[in-house]
Amino acid sequence: MKVLAPRRPINDTQKSSQTLGRGTDFALVVLVFLGIGYGLDRWLHTKPAFMIGLVIFSVIGQFIKMYFEYTQAMEAHEAERASKRVGRTS
């Protein structure tokens, strides 16, 4: 009697579902920076300078991070496709 389902390899569809995690990461980082900015603004009486500045900083940082992750993933895919192409021609 089997209780657990057999393990299956992760396919591309399951890998692409990681976008939910990336979106959550993006939102949480922005919220953390918003909270830090809010705390600094209350402490220094500079509302809303730090909130706006840190939110803009975090959004720009997240887009830069996403760009480098995308570039790295595309280079890996291109290398994989090139190795398959070389394997077929030999």
C-alpha positions as CSV (number, residue, x, y, z in Angstrom):
1,M,0.0,0.0,0.0
2,K,1.6,3.3,-1.2
3,V,0.7,6.3,0.9
4,L,2.9,8.9,-1.0
5,A,2.7,9.6,-4.7
6,P,5.9,8.8,-6.7
7,R,8.3,11.7,-7.2
8,R,8.2,13.4,-10.5
9,P,10.9,15.6,-12.0
10,I,10.2,19.3,-12.0
11,N,9.2,20.5,-15.4
12,D,9.3,23.9,-16.9
13,T,5.7,24.7,-15.9
14,Q,6.5,24.1,-12.3
15,K,9.7,26.2,-12.5
16,S,7.7,29.1,-14.0
17,S,5.4,29.1,-11.0
18,Q,8.2,30.6,-9.0
19,T,6.9,34.0,-10.3
20,L,4.5,34.1,-7.4
21,G,7.4,33.9,-5.0
22,R,9.2,36.6,-6.9
23,G,6.1,38.9,-6.7
24,T,5.8,38.3,-3.0
25,D,9.5,39.1,-2.5
26,F,9.1,42.3,-4.5
27,A,6.1,43.4,-2.4
28,L,7.6,42.5,1.0
29,V,10.9,44.3,0.3
30,V,8.9,47.5,-0.7
31,L,6.8,47.2,2.4
32,V,9.9,46.8,4.6
33,F,11.5,49.9,3.1
34,L,8.2,51.7,3.5
35,G,8.1,50.8,7.2
36,I,11.7,51.9,7.7
37,G,11.0,55.2,6.0
38,Y,7.9,55.7,8.1
39,G,9.9,55.1,11.3
40,L,12.7,57.5,10.2
41,D,10.1,60.1,9.3
42,R,8.4,59.9,12.6
43,W,11.7,60.0,14.5
44,L,13.2,62.9,12.5
45,H,9.9,64.7,11.8
46,T,10.5,64.8,8.1
47,K,7.2,63.3,6.8
48,P,7.1,61.9,4.0
49,A,10.7,62.4,2.7
50,F,12.2,59.1,3.8
51,M,9.1,57.1,3.0
52,I,9.1,58.3,-0.6
53,G,12.9,58.0,-1.0
54,L,13.2,54.5,0.4
55,V,10.2,53.2,-1.6
56,I,11.7,54.6,-4.8
57,F,15.1,53.1,-3.8
58,S,13.6,49.7,-3.1
59,V,11.5,49.6,-6.3
60,I,14.5,50.5,-8.4
61,G,16.6,48.0,-6.6
62,Q,14.1,45.2,-7.2
63,F,13.9,46.0,-10.9
64,I,17.6,45.9,-11.2
65,K,17.6,42.5,-9.3
66,M,14.9,41.2,-11.6
67,Y,16.9,42.3,-14.7
68,F,20.1,40.5,-13.6
69,E,18.1,37.3,-12.7
70,Y,16.4,37.4,-16.1
71,T,19.7,37.9,-17.9
72,Q,21.3,35.0,-16.0
73,A,18.3,32.7,-16.8
74,M,18.4,33.6,-20.5
75,E,22.1,33.0,-20.7
76,A,21.6,29.6,-19.1
77,H,18.8,28.8,-21.6
78,E,20.9,29.9,-24.5
79,A,23.8,27.8,-23.4
80,E,21.5,24.8,-23.0
81,R,20.1,25.3,-26.5
82,A,23.5,25.7,-28.0
83,S,24.8,22.5,-26.3
84,K,21.8,20.6,-27.7
85,R,22.4,22.0,-31.2
86,V,26.0,21.0,-31.1
87,G,25.0,17.5,-29.9
88,R,22.7,17.0,-32.9
89,T,25.2,18.1,-35.5
90,S,27.9,15.7,-34.3
